[in-house]
Amino acid sequence: MRVLFLCTGNSCRSQMAEGWLRQLGLGGFEALSAGTHPVGVNPRAVRSMAAVGVDISTQTSDSITDFLECPPELVITVCDRAAETCPTFPGETEVLRWSFEDPADAVGSEDEVMGEFARIRDQIREAIEGWLASR
C-alpha cells in the first residue's frame, strides 16, 4: 500500500511521518511524503529523527503534483493548511486528516526548539502506531 503524508512545505511533519511509517510499518507500506509548496527537508527534523534511530537524511522534499498521475491509495494530511488545499485525486484515493503543530514555527533557544521538534515527532509516532494498530 502506498501512503503519502502531505503538509505544506514537506520539510518537517510529513518527513517525520514518512520516516516513522518506514520504521514502524515493517516493509508493509511504501511511505511517501510531499508538500503543497515544498521548501526542502529541515535539518532539525533530520536531527530529531536521528535521535530516536530513524534516518531521514536521504529523503527529498517533493511536490504533491508529482503524485497526481499515479496517486497513492492513502493520503494523510498532517497540517490544516495542506488539508484545505489537498487536491482531488483520481480513482480510489482515501484521505485522512491529522493535524500537528509545525515545529519549524518554534522559537527560543536551540534546546527549546529541538524540544518542540521532539514533541511533534513523538505525537506523529503515536498517531502512526494507533493507525497501524487499527488496521
N, C-alpha and C positions, 0 to 999 in steps of 0.2 A: 504494500500500500504506500502510495506517495503522499506525504504530509508536508504541506507548505505553511510555514509560520510567516505571517505578514505584519509588518509595522511600517511606520512612516519612513525612517531613514535606513532601516536594515543595518543598524550599527550596534545595538545592544541587546534589547529584549528578544527579537526574533533570532539573532545569532546565538544567544544563550539557549533558547528553546531548541534550536536545531541541534546544538551540541548535546543537550540533555537527552533528546529523543534518540540520537545515535548511541549514546551510552546506555540508556535505560531500556531501549526498545529491543536490545539483543539481536539486531540484524533483521528484525521482522518488518522494518519500515525503511523507506527511502526518505530521509529527513532533508528538507529543503528550507530555505528562507529567502525572503525578498522584501523590498520596500516600495512604497508608492513613489518615493523620492529618495533613492539610495544615496548615502553620503560616505560609505566606507566603514569598515569594521573598527569599532572603538577599541583602542589598546587597553583601556581599563576593563572592558568586557573580557578580553583575552586573558588578562592577568587574574581577574576574578574567577574565571572558569578553571584556569590552571591551578589555582589554589585548592580546588577540590578534585584535581586529577582529570579534568576534561580539557582536551586540546582543541581549541577552535582557531588556532593561529593560521590555518591554511584556508579557512572559509572565506568566501568572497561576498561582497555587497552587491546584490543583483536587483534588477527592476522586475516588478510584477509583470510587466509586458512580456518578459522573456518566457512566461509560463502560460500565456493565453492560448496559444495554438495547441499545446499539449498539456491541458490542465491536470493538476493532481486530483486525487479522489477526495482529499480533505484539505481545506484551508482553515487555519486557526489564526484569527487576528489577535494580536497581543497588545493593541492600544486602541483607544477610542477613535482617534483620527483615521487610522487605517480602516477601522470597521465602517466608518462613514463614507469612505472613498473606495471601498473594495469593489473592484469591477465585477460584473456578472460574467460568470464562466459558462462556456458552452457545456452541454452534457449534464452529468450527474454529480458535479462537484458539491460536496456538503461544506457549509461554512459554519464554524463555531466562533463565538466572540468571547475572548478573555480580555481582561483589562488589567494592565500593570502600570504603575508609575514609571516614568522614564528616569533611570539612574543618571543619565547624561545631564539632567537638569539639577543634580545635587550640587550644593555649594558648601564651602567650609574647607577645613584642612584636607590634605590628601587622605589621611586616615578616615575622616568623616565621610568623604566622598566614596572611598572604597568600601566603607561600611554600608553605604546605601546600595552600591553595586552588589554586595554580598546578600543584602536583604532581598532585593528583587530576584537575584539568581536563585535563592532558596525558595522563594514563592513560586517561581516558574517550575522548579524541580517538583514541588509538591503538587502543582496542577497537573503536570505530566504524569506523575506517579498515580494520581487519582484517576486520570483519564485512562491510563493503561489498565488499572485495576478494574475499571468498569466495562472493559471490552470482553 
